[in-house]
Amino acid sequence: MFHEFRDIISEIKHKDQHFQRLFDKHNALDEEITMLEKEHANQFDIETKKKEKLKLKDEIYTILVNHKKD
């Protein structure tokens, strides 16, 4: 995710616990969605998790862009 921001992500993760939690939650949801898809789980549950993951991704991106401006 956001390979072009790899250095900035590493820097922010060390400085900002909120960002670290967002990043970790996003990765955990990614793994959970993959598992649910492999198990052919309820599509509603999968879509709900995907929406939550997308919301986190948007928040992470906003933080990255704002940091890059500074």
PDB file of N, CA, C, O and CB in Angstrom:
ATOM      1  N   MET A   1       0.843  -1.182   0.000  1.00  0.00           N
ATOM      2  CA  MET A   1       0.000   0.000   0.000  1.00  0.00           C
ATOM      3  C   MET A   1       0.885   1.240   0.000  1.00  0.00           C
ATOM      4  O   MET A   1       1.792   1.371   0.822  1.00  0.00           O
ATOM      5  CB  MET A   1      -0.957   0.001   1.219  1.00  0.00           C
ATOM      6  N   PHE A   2       0.612   2.134  -0.919  1.00  0.00           N
ATOM      7  CA  PHE A   2       1.308   3.416  -1.006  1.00  0.00           C
ATOM      8  C   PHE A   2       2.828   3.245  -1.059  1.00  0.00           C
ATOM      9  O   PHE A   2       3.553   3.822  -0.248  1.00  0.00           O
ATOM     10  CB  PHE A   2       0.930   4.292   0.179  1.00  0.00           C
ATOM     11  N   HIS A   3       3.291   2.470  -1.994  1.00  0.00           N
ATOM     12  CA  HIS A   3       4.723   2.207  -2.117  1.00  0.00           C
ATOM     13  C   HIS A   3       5.540   3.482  -2.333  1.00  0.00           C
ATOM     14  O   HIS A   3       6.699   3.564  -1.928  1.00  0.00           O
ATOM     15  CB  HIS A   3       4.971   1.247  -3.259  1.00  0.00           C
ATOM     16  N   GLU A   4       4.924   4.467  -2.972  1.00  0.00           N
ATOM     17  CA  GLU A   4       5.633   5.716  -3.220  1.00  0.00           C
ATOM     18  C   GLU A   4       5.862   6.514  -1.941  1.00  0.00           C
ATOM     19  O   GLU A   4       6.664   7.447  -1.921  1.00  0.00           O
ATOM     20  CB  GLU A   4       4.866   6.556  -4.216  1.00  0.00           C
ATOM     21  N   PHE A   5       5.154   6.143  -0.872  1.00  0.00           N
ATOM     22  CA  PHE A   5       5.288   6.823   0.419  1.00  0.00           C
ATOM     23  C   PHE A   5       6.044   5.977   1.449  1.00  0.00           C
ATOM     24  O   PHE A   5       6.000   6.274   2.642  1.00  0.00           O
ATOM     25  CB  PHE A   5       3.912   7.179   0.961  1.00  0.00           C
ATOM     26  N   ARG A   6       6.724   4.947   1.005  1.00  0.00           N
ATOM     27  CA  ARG A   6       7.348   3.984   1.917  1.00  0.00           C
ATOM     28  C   ARG A   6       8.210   4.652   2.997  1.00  0.00           C
ATOM     29  O   ARG A   6       8.098   4.314   4.175  1.00  0.00           O
ATOM     30  CB  ARG A   6       8.198   3.010   1.125  1.00  0.00           C
ATOM     31  N   ASP A   7       9.063   5.592   2.601  1.00  0.00           N
ATOM     32  CA  ASP A   7       9.936   6.267   3.572  1.00  0.00           C
ATOM     33  C   ASP A   7       9.145   7.117   4.550  1.00  0.00           C
ATOM     34  O   ASP A   7       9.424   7.122   5.749  1.00  0.00           O
ATOM     35  CB  ASP A   7      10.955   7.135   2.851  1.00  0.00           C
ATOM     36  N   ILE A   8       8.159   7.834   4.032  1.00  0.00           N
ATOM     37  CA  ILE A   8       7.333   8.683   4.890  1.00  0.00           C
ATOM     38  C   ILE A   8       6.530   7.830   5.865  1.00  0.00           C
ATOM     39  O   ILE A   8       6.397   8.190   7.035  1.00  0.00           O
ATOM     40  CB  ILE A   8       6.390   9.559   4.042  1.00  0.00           C
ATOM     41  N   ILE A   9       5.995   6.710   5.399  1.00  0.00           N
ATOM     42  CA  ILE A   9       5.229   5.808   6.267  1.00  0.00           C
ATOM     43  C   ILE A   9       6.090   5.342   7.423  1.00  0.00           C
ATOM     44  O   ILE A   9       5.662   5.373   8.577  1.00  0.00           O
ATOM     45  CB  ILE A   9       4.701   4.596   5.473  1.00  0.00           C
ATOM     46  N   SER A  10       7.292   4.914   7.116  1.00  0.00           N
ATOM     47  CA  SER A  10       8.206   4.452   8.164  1.00  0.00           C
ATOM     48  C   SER A  10       8.475   5.551   9.179  1.00  0.00           C
ATOM     49  O   SER A  10       8.473   5.305  10.385  1.00  0.00           O
ATOM     50  CB  SER A  10       9.523   3.972   7.554  1.00  0.00           C
ATOM     51  N   GLU A  11       8.702   6.747   8.694  1.00  0.00           N
ATOM     52  CA  GLU A  11       8.979   7.885   9.576  1.00  0.00           C
ATOM     53  C   GLU A  11       7.773   8.199  10.474  1.00  0.00           C
ATOM     54  O   GLU A  11       7.918   8.372  11.685  1.00  0.00           O
ATOM     55  CB  GLU A  11       9.354   9.125   8.741  1.00  0.00           C
ATOM     56  N   ILE A  12       6.597   8.269   9.872  1.00  0.00           N
ATOM     57  CA  ILE A  12       5.400   8.622  10.643  1.00  0.00           C
ATOM     58  C   ILE A  12       5.048   7.520  11.645  1.00  0.00           C
ATOM     59  O   ILE A  12       4.621   7.812  12.762  1.00  0.00           O
ATOM     60  CB  ILE A  12       4.208   8.879   9.699  1.00  0.00           C
ATOM     61  N   LYS A  13       5.222   6.274  11.257  1.00  0.00           N
ATOM     62  CA  LYS A  13       4.898   5.165  12.168  1.00  0.00           C
ATOM     63  C   LYS A  13       5.700   5.256  13.456  1.00  0.00           C
ATOM     64  O   LYS A  13       5.206   4.881  14.520  1.00  0.00           O
ATOM     65  CB  LYS A  13       5.162   3.816  11.489  1.00  0.00           C
ATOM     66  N   HIS A  14       6.918   5.745  13.376  1.00  0.00           N
ATOM     67  CA  HIS A  14       7.760   5.864  14.566  1.00  0.00           C
ATOM     68  C   HIS A  14       7.376   7.054  15.432  1.00  0.00           C
ATOM     69  O   HIS A  14       7.633   7.057  16.636  1.00  0.00           O
ATOM     70  CB  HIS A  14       9.211   5.979  14.163  1.00  0.00           C
ATOM     71  N   LYS A  15       6.764   8.062  14.827  1.00  0.00           N
ATOM     72  CA  LYS A  15       6.450   9.293  15.544  1.00  0.00           C
ATOM     73  C   LYS A  15       5.009   9.387  16.025  1.00  0.00           C
ATOM     74  O   LYS A  15       4.731  10.077  17.005  1.00  0.00           O
ATOM     75  CB  LYS A  15       6.745  10.456  14.676  1.00  0.00           C
ATOM     76  N   ASP A  16       4.094   8.708  15.353  1.00  0.00           N
ATOM     77  CA  ASP A  16       2.665   8.924  15.577  1.00  0.00           C
ATOM     78  C   ASP A  16       1.960   7.593  15.876  1.00  0.00           C
ATOM     79  O   ASP A  16       1.784   6.759  14.989  1.00  0.00           O
ATOM     80  CB  ASP A  16       2.023   9.610  14.346  1.00  0.00           C
ATOM     81  N   GLN A  17       1.565   7.416  17.126  1.00  0.00           N
ATOM     82  CA  GLN A  17       0.914   6.159  17.527  1.00  0.00           C
ATOM     83  C   GLN A  17      -0.437   5.986  16.849  1.00  0.00           C
ATOM     84  O   GLN A  17      -0.827   4.867  16.514  1.00  0.00           O
ATOM     85  CB  GLN A  17       0.740   6.112  19.045  1.00  0.00           C
ATOM     86  N   HIS A  18      -1.158   7.093  16.645  1.00  0.00           N
ATOM     87  CA  HIS A  18      -2.455   7.009  15.971  1.00  0.00           C
ATOM     88  C   HIS A  18      -2.270   6.467  14.548  1.00  0.00           C
ATOM     89  O   HIS A  18      -3.013   5.587  14.114  1.00  0.00           O
ATOM     90  CB  HIS A  18      -3.148   8.402  15.938  1.00  0.00           C
ATOM     91  N   PHE A  19      -1.283   6.993  13.834  1.00  0.00           N
ATOM     92  CA  PHE A  19      -0.993   6.516  12.485  1.00  0.00           C
ATOM     93  C   PHE A  19      -0.605   5.038  12.514  1.00  0.00           C
ATOM     94  O   PHE A  19      -1.050   4.261  11.669  1.00  0.00           O
ATOM     95  CB  PHE A  19       0.130   7.354  11.845  1.00  0.00           C
ATOM     96  N   GLN A  20       0.213   4.656  13.472  1.00  0.00           N
ATOM     97  CA  GLN A  20       0.634   3.257  13.608  1.00  0.00           C
ATOM     98  C   GLN A  20      -0.585   2.344  13.799  1.00  0.00           C
ATOM     99  O   GLN A  20      -0.668   1.276  13.192  1.00  0.00           O
ATOM    100  CB  GLN A  20       1.614   3.100  14.800  1.00  0.00           C
ATOM    101  N   ARG A  21      -1.521   2.772  14.643  1.00  0.00           N
ATOM    102  CA  ARG A  21      -2.738   1.973  14.879  1.00  0.00           C
ATOM    103  C   ARG A  21      -3.574   1.864  13.606  1.00  0.00           C
ATOM    104  O   ARG A  21      -4.077   0.788  13.281  1.00  0.00           O
ATOM    105  CB  ARG A  21      -3.585   2.595  16.014  1.00  0.00           C
ATOM    106  N   LEU A  22      -3.723   2.975  12.887  1.00  0.00           N
ATOM    107  CA  LEU A  22      -4.469   2.948  11.624  1.00  0.00           C
ATOM    108  C   LEU A  22      -3.827   1.982  10.639  1.00  0.00           C
ATOM    109  O   LEU A  22      -4.508   1.171  10.013  1.00  0.00           O
ATOM    110  CB  LEU A  22      -4.544   4.355  11.010  1.00  0.00           C
ATOM    111  N   PHE A  23      -2.528   2.079  10.513  1.00  0.00           N
ATOM    112  CA  PHE A  23      -1.785   1.234   9.577  1.00  0.00           C
ATOM    113  C   PHE A  23      -1.918  -0.242   9.955  1.00  0.00           C
ATOM    114  O   PHE A  23      -2.165  -1.086   9.094  1.00  0.00           O
ATOM    115  CB  PHE A  23      -0.299   1.643   9.546  1.00  0.00           C
ATOM    116  N   ASP A  24      -1.754  -0.551  11.233  1.00  0.00           N
ATOM    117  CA  ASP A  24      -1.873  -1.934  11.704  1.00  0.00           C
ATOM    118  C   ASP A  24      -3.289  -2.469  11.512  1.00  0.00           C
ATOM    119  O   ASP A  24      -3.470  -3.617  11.107  1.00  0.00           O
ATOM    120  CB  ASP A  24      -1.477  -2.028  13.179  1.00  0.00           C
ATOM    121  N   LYS A  25      -4.287  -1.644  11.801  1.00  0.00           N
ATOM    122  CA  LYS A  25      -5.688  -2.063  11.640  1.00  0.00           C
ATOM    123  C   LYS A  25      -5.976  -2.328  10.162  1.00  0.00           C
ATOM    124  O   LYS A  25      -6.662  -3.294   9.830  1.00  0.00           O
ATOM    125  CB  LYS A  25      -6.664  -0.979  12.203  1.00  0.00           C
ATOM    126  N   HIS A  26      -5.460  -1.478   9.275  1.00  0.00           N
ATOM    127  CA  HIS A  26      -5.650  -1.679   7.839  1.00  0.00           C
ATOM    128  C   HIS A  26      -5.060  -3.023   7.400  1.00  0.00           C
ATOM    129  O   HIS A  26      -5.698  -3.781   6.669  1.00  0.00           O
ATOM    130  CB  HIS A  26      -5.003  -0.523   7.042  1.00  0.00           C
ATOM    131  N   ASN A  27      -3.854  -3.306   7.849  1.00  0.00           N
ATOM    132  CA  ASN A  27      -3.209  -4.575   7.482  1.00  0.00           C
ATOM    133  C   ASN A  27      -3.949  -5.775   8.064  1.00  0.00           C
ATOM    134  O   ASN A  27      -4.069  -6.810   7.408  1.00  0.00           O
ATOM    135  CB  ASN A  27      -1.757  -4.587   7.957  1.00  0.00           C
ATOM    136  N   ALA A  28      -4.443  -5.641   9.291  1.00  0.00           N
ATOM    137  CA  ALA A  28      -5.203  -6.733   9.917  1.00  0.00           C
ATOM    138  C   ALA A  28      -6.493  -6.990   9.146  1.00  0.00           C
ATOM    139  O   ALA A  28      -6.873  -8.141   8.935  1.00  0.00           O
ATOM    140  CB  ALA A  28      -5.521  -6.402  11.395  1.00  0.00           C
ATOM    141  N   LEU A  29      -7.162  -5.929   8.729  1.00  0.00           N
ATOM    142  CA  LEU A  29      -8.388  -6.093   7.943  1.00  0.00           C
ATOM    143  C   LEU A  29      -8.088  -6.748   6.601  1.00  0.00           C
ATOM    144  O   LEU A  29      -8.868  -7.575   6.130  1.00  0.00           O
ATOM    145  CB  LEU A  29      -9.075  -4.737   7.726  1.00  0.00           C
ATOM    146  N   ASP A  30      -6.985  -6.395   5.991  1.00  0.00           N
ATOM    147  CA  ASP A  30      -6.595  -7.003   4.723  1.00  0.00           C
ATOM    148  C   ASP A  30      -6.448  -8.510   4.876  1.00  0.00           C
ATOM    149  O   ASP A  30      -6.939  -9.277   4.048  1.00  0.00           O
ATOM    150  CB  ASP A  30      -5.284  -6.390   4.210  1.00  0.00           C
ATOM    151  N   GLU A  31      -5.778  -8.925   5.930  1.00  0.00           N
ATOM    152  CA  GLU A  31      -5.603 -10.357   6.193  1.00  0.00           C
ATOM    153  C   GLU A  31      -6.940 -11.027   6.496  1.00  0.00           C
ATOM    154  O   GLU A  31      -7.204 -12.137   6.036  1.00  0.00           O
ATOM    155  CB  GLU A  31      -4.630 -10.574   7.362  1.00  0.00           C
ATOM    156  N   GLU A  32      -7.776 -10.347   7.271  1.00  0.00           N
ATOM    157  CA  GLU A  32      -9.079 -10.909   7.628  1.00  0.00           C
ATOM    158  C   GLU A  32      -9.964 -11.069   6.392  1.00  0.00           C
ATOM    159  O   GLU A  32     -10.651 -12.080   6.244  1.00  0.00           O
ATOM    160  CB  GLU A  32      -9.779 -10.018   8.668  1.00  0.00           C
ATOM    161  N   ILE A  33      -9.948 -10.080   5.514  1.00  0.00           N
ATOM    162  CA  ILE A  33     -10.742 -10.154   4.284  1.00  0.00           C
ATOM    163  C   ILE A  33     -10.265 -11.312   3.417  1.00  0.00           C
ATOM    164  O   ILE A  33     -11.079 -12.059   2.875  1.00  0.00           O
ATOM    165  CB  ILE A  33     -10.659  -8.826   3.498  1.00  0.00           C
ATOM    166  N   THR A  34      -8.972 -11.462   3.287  1.00  0.00           N
ATOM    167  CA  THR A  34      -8.416 -12.574   2.503  1.00  0.00           C
ATOM    168  C   THR A  34      -8.889 -13.913   3.060  1.00  0.00           C
ATOM    169  O   THR A  34      -9.285 -14.806   2.311  1.00  0.00           O
ATOM    170  CB  THR A  34      -6.871 -12.516   2.497  1.00  0.00           C
ATOM    171  N   MET A  35      -8.841 -14.038   4.384  1.00  0.00           N
ATOM    172  CA  MET A  35      -9.283 -15.284   5.020  1.00  0.00           C
ATOM    173  C   MET A  35     -10.776 -15.518   4.781  1.00  0.00           C
ATOM    174  O   MET A  35     -11.184 -16.631   4.449  1.00  0.00           O
ATOM    175  CB  MET A  35      -8.986 -15.252   6.534  1.00  0.00           C
ATOM    176  N   LEU A  36     -11.584 -14.482   4.948  1.00  0.00           N
ATOM    177  CA  LEU A  36     -13.026 -14.614   4.751  1.00  0.00           C
ATOM    178  C   LEU A  36     -13.351 -15.006   3.311  1.00  0.00           C
ATOM    179  O   LEU A  36     -14.246 -15.816   3.071  1.00  0.00           O
ATOM    180  CB  LEU A  36     -13.736 -13.304   5.114  1.00  0.00           C
ATOM    181  N   GLU A  37     -12.626 -14.434   2.359  1.00  0.00           N
ATOM    182  CA  GLU A  37     -12.858 -14.770   0.954  1.00  0.00           C
ATOM    183  C   GLU A  37     -12.482 -16.223   0.665  1.00  0.00           C
ATOM    184  O   GLU A  37     -13.174 -16.903  -0.092  1.00  0.00           O
ATOM    185  CB  GLU A  37     -12.059 -13.828   0.044  1.00  0.00           C
ATOM    186  N   LYS A  38     -11.405 -16.691   1.255  1.00  0.00           N
ATOM    187  CA  LYS A  38     -10.994 -18.093   1.064  1.00  0.00           C
ATOM    188  C   LYS A  38     -12.015 -19.054   1.651  1.00  0.00           C
ATOM    189  O   LYS A  38     -12.222 -20.153   1.136  1.00  0.00           O
ATOM    190  CB  LYS A  38      -9.621 -18.342   1.701  1.00  0.00           C
ATOM    191  N   GLU A  39     -12.652 -18.626   2.738  1.00  0.00           N
ATOM    192  CA  GLU A  39     -13.653 -19.468   3.411  1.00  0.00           C
ATOM    193  C   GLU A  39     -15.050 -19.291   2.823  1.00  0.00           C
ATOM    194  O   GLU A  39     -16.010 -19.900   3.295  1.00  0.00           O
ATOM    195  CB  GLU A  39     -13.687 -19.151   4.899  1.00  0.00           C
ATOM    196  N   HIS A  40     -15.158 -18.454   1.787  1.00  0.00           N
ATOM    197  CA  HIS A  40     -16.447 -18.174   1.154  1.00  0.00           C
ATOM    198  C   HIS A  40     -17.477 -17.704   2.183  1.00  0.00           C
ATOM    199  O   HIS A  40     -18.611 -18.182   2.218  1.00  0.00           O
ATOM    200  CB  HIS A  40     -16.964 -19.422   0.424  1.00  0.00           C
ATOM    201  N   ALA A  41     -17.056 -16.765   3.009  1.00  0.00           N
ATOM    202  CA  ALA A  41     -17.916 -16.236   4.067  1.00  0.00           C
ATOM    203  C   ALA A  41     -19.016 -15.367   3.450  1.00  0.00           C
ATOM    204  O   ALA A  41     -19.049 -15.118   2.245  1.00  0.00           O
ATOM    205  CB  ALA A  41     -17.083 -15.417   5.098  1.00  0.00           C
ATOM    206  N   ASN A  42     -19.889 -14.929   4.311  1.00  0.00           N
ATOM    207  CA  ASN A  42     -21.002 -14.072   3.929  1.00  0.00           C
ATOM    208  C   ASN A  42     -20.478 -12.827   3.211  1.00  0.00           C
ATOM    209  O   ASN A  42     -19.615 -12.124   3.736  1.00  0.00           O
ATOM    210  CB  ASN A  42     -21.836 -13.676   5.169  1.00  0.00           C
ATOM    211  N   GLN A  43     -20.997 -12.555   2.018  1.00  0.00           N
ATOM    212  CA  GLN A  43     -20.531 -11.421   1.217  1.00  0.00           C
ATOM    213  C   GLN A  43     -20.796 -10.080   1.892  1.00  0.00           C
ATOM    214  O   GLN A  43     -20.027  -9.134   1.722  1.00  0.00           O
ATOM    215  CB  GLN A  43     -21.194 -11.441  -0.142  1.00  0.00           C
ATOM    216  N   PHE A  44     -21.871  -9.998   2.650  1.00  0.00           N
ATOM    217  CA  PHE A  44     -22.163  -8.764   3.381  1.00  0.00           C
ATOM    218  C   PHE A  44     -21.060  -8.465   4.381  1.00  0.00           C
ATOM    219  O   PHE A  44     -20.622  -7.320   4.499  1.00  0.00           O
ATOM    220  CB  PHE A  44     -23.518  -8.864   4.100  1.00  0.00           C
ATOM    221  N   ASP A  45     -20.609  -9.478   5.098  1.00  0.00           N
ATOM    222  CA  ASP A  45     -19.526  -9.308   6.065  1.00  0.00           C
ATOM    223  C   ASP A  45     -18.231  -8.868   5.370  1.00  0.00           C
ATOM    224  O   ASP A  45     -17.516  -7.989   5.851  1.00  0.00           O
ATOM    225  CB  ASP A  45     -19.294 -10.617   6.840  1.00  0.00           C
ATOM    226  N   ILE A  46     -17.956  -9.491   4.250  1.00  0.00           N
ATOM    227  CA  ILE A  46     -16.745  -9.146   3.496  1.00  0.00           C
ATOM    228  C   ILE A  46     -16.813  -7.703   3.003  1.00  0.00           C
ATOM    229  O   ILE A  46     -15.841  -6.959   3.127  1.00  0.00           O
ATOM    230  CB  ILE A  46     -16.555 -10.109   2.302  1.00  0.00           C
ATOM    231  N   GLU A  47     -17.947  -7.309   2.449  1.00  0.00           N
ATOM    232  CA  GLU A  47     -18.096  -5.942   1.942  1.00  0.00           C
ATOM    233  C   GLU A  47     -18.009  -4.917   3.068  1.00  0.00           C
ATOM    234  O   GLU A  47     -17.457  -3.834   2.877  1.00  0.00           O
ATOM    235  CB  GLU A  47     -19.427  -5.793   1.204  1.00  0.00           C
ATOM    236  N   THR A  48     -18.542  -5.246   4.220  1.00  0.00           N
ATOM    237  CA  THR A  48     -18.456  -4.343   5.380  1.00  0.00           C
ATOM    238  C   THR A  48     -17.003  -4.141   5.773  1.00  0.00           C
ATOM    239  O   THR A  48     -16.581  -3.016   6.038  1.00  0.00           O
ATOM    240  CB  THR A  48     -19.263  -4.902   6.580  1.00  0.00           C
ATOM    241  N   LYS A  49     -16.240  -5.216   5.813  1.00  0.00           N
ATOM    242  CA  LYS A  49     -14.807  -5.136   6.149  1.00  0.00           C
ATOM    243  C   LYS A  49     -14.044  -4.339   5.086  1.00  0.00           C
ATOM    244  O   LYS A  49     -13.148  -3.560   5.413  1.00  0.00           O
ATOM    245  CB  LYS A  49     -14.200  -6.558   6.286  1.00  0.00           C
ATOM    246  N   LYS A  50     -14.398  -4.535   3.829  1.00  0.00           N
ATOM    247  CA  LYS A  50     -13.734  -3.806   2.754  1.00  0.00           C
ATOM    248  C   LYS A  50     -14.000  -2.305   2.856  1.00  0.00           C
ATOM    249  O   LYS A  50     -13.104  -1.495   2.616  1.00  0.00           O
ATOM    250  CB  LYS A  50     -14.196  -4.330   1.394  1.00  0.00           C
ATOM    251  N   LYS A  51     -15.211  -1.939   3.206  1.00  0.00           N
ATOM    252  CA  LYS A  51     -15.541  -0.517   3.371  1.00  0.00           C
ATOM    253  C   LYS A  51     -14.773   0.090   4.536  1.00  0.00           C
ATOM    254  O   LYS A  51     -14.295   1.221   4.454  1.00  0.00           O
ATOM    255  CB  LYS A  51     -17.052  -0.334   3.589  1.00  0.00           C
ATOM    256  N   GLU A  52     -14.657  -0.668   5.615  1.00  0.00           N
ATOM    257  CA  GLU A  52     -13.887  -0.196   6.768  1.00  0.00           C
ATOM    258  C   GLU A  52     -12.416  -0.025   6.388  1.00  0.00           C
ATOM    259  O   GLU A  52     -11.774   0.956   6.765  1.00  0.00           O
ATOM    260  CB  GLU A  52     -14.026  -1.179   7.956  1.00  0.00           C
ATOM    261  N   LYS A  53     -11.900  -0.985   5.644  1.00  0.00           N
ATOM    262  CA  LYS A  53     -10.506  -0.924   5.196  1.00  0.00           C
ATOM    263  C   LYS A  53     -10.284   0.281   4.282  1.00  0.00           C
ATOM    264  O   LYS A  53      -9.268   0.967   4.399  1.00  0.00           O
ATOM    265  CB  LYS A  53     -10.115  -2.227   4.465  1.00  0.00           C
ATOM    266  N   LEU A  54     -11.213   0.539   3.386  1.00  0.00           N
ATOM    267  CA  LEU A  54     -11.100   1.678   2.482  1.00  0.00           C
ATOM    268  C   LEU A  54     -11.136   2.998   3.256  1.00  0.00           C
ATOM    269  O   LEU A  54     -10.405   3.933   2.929  1.00  0.00           O
ATOM    270  CB  LEU A  54     -12.226   1.643   1.439  1.00  0.00           C
ATOM    271  N   LYS A  55     -11.971   3.068   4.263  1.00  0.00           N
ATOM    272  CA  LYS A  55     -12.033   4.276   5.094  1.00  0.00           C
ATOM    273  C   LYS A  55     -10.683   4.516   5.784  1.00  0.00           C
ATOM    274  O   LYS A  55     -10.202   5.648   5.842  1.00  0.00           O
ATOM    275  CB  LYS A  55     -13.166   4.154   6.153  1.00  0.00           C
ATOM    276  N   LEU A  56     -10.084   3.455   6.298  1.00  0.00           N
ATOM    277  CA  LEU A  56      -8.765   3.574   6.924  1.00  0.00           C
ATOM    278  C   LEU A  56      -7.715   4.007   5.900  1.00  0.00           C
ATOM    279  O   LEU A  56      -6.857   4.841   6.187  1.00  0.00           O
ATOM    280  CB  LEU A  56      -8.354   2.239   7.573  1.00  0.00           C
ATOM    281  N   LYS A  57      -7.798   3.429   4.710  1.00  0.00           N
ATOM    282  CA  LYS A  57      -6.836   3.772   3.655  1.00  0.00           C
ATOM    283  C   LYS A  57      -6.944   5.258   3.304  1.00  0.00           C
ATOM    284  O   LYS A  57      -5.931   5.931   3.118  1.00  0.00           O
ATOM    285  CB  LYS A  57      -7.074   2.900   2.392  1.00  0.00           C
ATOM    286  N   ASP A  58      -8.163   5.758   3.215  1.00  0.00           N
ATOM    287  CA  ASP A  58      -8.364   7.181   2.938  1.00  0.00           C
ATOM    288  C   ASP A  58      -7.765   8.050   4.038  1.00  0.00           C
ATOM    289  O   ASP A  58      -7.132   9.068   3.760  1.00  0.00           O
ATOM    290  CB  ASP A  58      -9.853   7.486   2.784  1.00  0.00           C
ATOM    291  N   GLU A  59      -7.969   7.643   5.277  1.00  0.00           N
ATOM    292  CA  GLU A  59      -7.429   8.404   6.405  1.00  0.00           C
ATOM    293  C   GLU A  59      -5.897   8.371   6.402  1.00  0.00           C
ATOM    294  O   GLU A  59      -5.249   9.385   6.661  1.00  0.00           O
ATOM    295  CB  GLU A  59      -7.971   7.846   7.736  1.00  0.00           C
ATOM    296  N   ILE A  60      -5.337   7.222   6.112  1.00  0.00           N
ATOM    297  CA  ILE A  60      -3.880   7.088   6.035  1.00  0.00           C
ATOM    298  C   ILE A  60      -3.339   7.977   4.914  1.00  0.00           C
ATOM    299  O   ILE A  60      -2.344   8.678   5.094  1.00  0.00           O
ATOM    300  CB  ILE A  60      -3.473   5.603   5.800  1.00  0.00           C
ATOM    301  N   TYR A  61      -3.999   7.942   3.768  1.00  0.00           N
ATOM    302  CA  TYR A  61      -3.554   8.750   2.631  1.00  0.00           C
ATOM    303  C   TYR A  61      -3.586  10.242   2.969  1.00  0.00           C
ATOM    304  O   TYR A  61      -2.664  10.982   2.625  1.00  0.00           O
ATOM    305  CB  TYR A  61      -4.433   8.468   1.400  1.00  0.00           C
ATOM    306  N   THR A  62      -4.631  10.668   3.632  1.00  0.00           N
ATOM    307  CA  THR A  62      -4.744  12.076   4.025  1.00  0.00           C
ATOM    308  C   THR A  62      -3.581  12.484   4.924  1.00  0.00           C
ATOM    309  O   THR A  62      -3.003  13.558   4.753  1.00  0.00           O
ATOM    310  CB  THR A  62      -6.082  12.329   4.744  1.00  0.00           C
ATOM    311  N   ILE A  63      -3.246  11.638   5.868  1.00  0.00           N
ATOM    312  CA  ILE A  63      -2.124  11.912   6.771  1.00  0.00           C
ATOM    313  C   ILE A  63      -0.819  11.996   5.966  1.00  0.00           C
ATOM    314  O   ILE A  63      -0.004  12.889   6.197  1.00  0.00           O
ATOM    315  CB  ILE A  63      -2.020  10.811   7.873  1.00  0.00           C
ATOM    316  N   LEU A  64      -0.627  11.085   5.042  1.00  0.00           N
ATOM    317  CA  LEU A  64       0.585  11.066   4.234  1.00  0.00           C
ATOM    318  C   LEU A  64       0.718  12.323   3.374  1.00  0.00           C
ATOM    319  O   LEU A  64       1.790  12.924   3.304  1.00  0.00           O
ATOM    320  CB  LEU A  64       0.601   9.832   3.350  1.00  0.00           C
ATOM    321  N   VAL A  65      -0.352  12.707   2.737  1.00  0.00           N
ATOM    322  CA  VAL A  65      -0.324  13.888   1.878  1.00  0.00           C
ATOM    323  C   VAL A  65      -0.060  15.137   2.717  1.00  0.00           C
ATOM    324  O   VAL A  65       0.735  15.992   2.326  1.00  0.00           O
ATOM    325  CB  VAL A  65      -1.655  14.030   1.097  1.00  0.00           C
ATOM    326  N   ASN A  66      -0.716  15.242   3.854  1.00  0.00           N
ATOM    327  CA  ASN A  66      -0.500  16.399   4.724  1.00  0.00           C
ATOM    328  C   ASN A  66       0.937  16.450   5.257  1.00  0.00           C
ATOM    329  O   ASN A  66       1.528  17.522   5.384  1.00  0.00           O
ATOM    330  CB  ASN A  66      -1.488  16.368   5.892  1.00  0.00           C
ATOM    331  N   HIS A  67       1.475  15.289   5.561  1.00  0.00           N
ATOM    332  CA  HIS A  67       2.855  15.234   6.037  1.00  0.00           C
ATOM    333  C   HIS A  67       3.823  15.644   4.934  1.00  0.00           C
ATOM    334  O   HIS A  67       4.804  16.345   5.181  1.00  0.00           O
ATOM    335  CB  HIS A  67       3.193  13.825   6.544  1.00  0.00           C
ATOM    336  N   LYS A  68       3.536  15.201   3.723  1.00  0.00           N
ATOM    337  CA  LYS A  68       4.416  15.511   2.601  1.00  0.00           C
ATOM    338  C   LYS A  68       4.413  17.010   2.306  1.00  0.00           C
ATOM    339  O   LYS A  68       5.427  17.549   1.863  1.00  0.00           O
ATOM    340  CB  LYS A  68       3.990  14.724   1.354  1.00  0.00           C
ATOM    341  N   LYS A  69       3.292  17.690   2.543  1.00  0.00           N
ATOM    342  CA  LYS A  69       3.202  19.145   2.339  1.00  0.00           C
ATOM    343  C   LYS A  69       4.089  19.897   3.310  1.00  0.00           C
ATOM    344  O   LYS A  69       4.651  20.940   2.976  1.00  0.00           O
ATOM    345  CB  LYS A  69       1.757  19.619   2.489  1.00  0.00           C
ATOM    346  N   ASP A  70       4.212  19.359   4.521  1.00  0.00           N
ATOM    347  CA  ASP A  70       5.004  20.031   5.582  1.00  0.00           C
ATOM    348  C   ASP A  70       6.454  19.945   5.362  1.00  0.00           C
ATOM    349  O   ASP A  70       7.232  20.459   6.166  1.00  0.00           O
ATOM    350  CB  ASP A  70       4.703  19.460   6.912  1.00  0.00           C
TER     351      ASP A  70
END
